[in-house]
Amino acid sequence: MSALAGALPTQKQGVIWFALINGEGDVDQFRTQQETLLQTLLQTWGNPAQPTALLAPSPSRQKLTATSDLMP
């Protein structure tokens, strides 16, 4: 299983929020396909010239950290 979720800023469509979930299969292949999809979307809709304010880091969250857990 492989999952990827996030926000993709684009020039033509603004920020695209997405979640990609793949079931049983080759995780490395899933990740490659996920990357290919996101690159295709950026080629189609363009990379924004300026950073998107909506995705700017919040000063109140600077000291927080992210964690990941592998589930059996």
N, C-alpha and C positions, 0 to 999 in steps of 0.2 A: 504494500500500500504506500502511496505517496500522495501528499497534499501540499498545496501551495496557495496561500491567500495573501492579498495585499492591495495596494493602490498603484496604478500605472498612470502617471501624468502624460497626457498627449496634447499635441498642438490643436488638433481639429475637434476632439471630443471632450476635452477637459480631463478631469481625473476619472479613470475607469477603476471601479472597485471590482475585484474578482476573487473567486475561489475555484481552484482546480483540484479535483479529487479523483485519483485513480485507484482501482481495486487491485486484485491479485495480478501479479506479473512481475516483470523486470523493473525494479525501482530505478536503476540507472537509465533505462530507456524512457521511463515516464518523465524523469527529470530533464532529459534531453528534449523530449517532445514539449514539455512545459516551457522551456527556454525558447524553443523554436516558435511556439505560439506567441509568446510575449514579444519577441523580436519582430515577427510578422505584423503584429498590431502596431508597434512603433513605426515600422516602415510605411504602413498604410496611413496611419493617423498623424505621424510626425512627432518628433521629440520637441517639447516646448523650449523656446528660446530662453525663458527666464524660469527660475525655480518657482514652484507653485506654493503660494502662501498657505494653502490648506494643509500642506504636508510639512510645514516648517516645524522644527523641534520646539517643544514647549519648555521654557526655562524651568518650570516647576517639576519636570520629569527627568532632568539631566542626570540625576544620581541613581535612577532606577536601572535595573539590569534585567535582561531577558534570560529565560532558561528554556531548555528543550529536554523532553523526556522521551525515551524510546519505550514503546509499549510492546509487550510480548504478543 
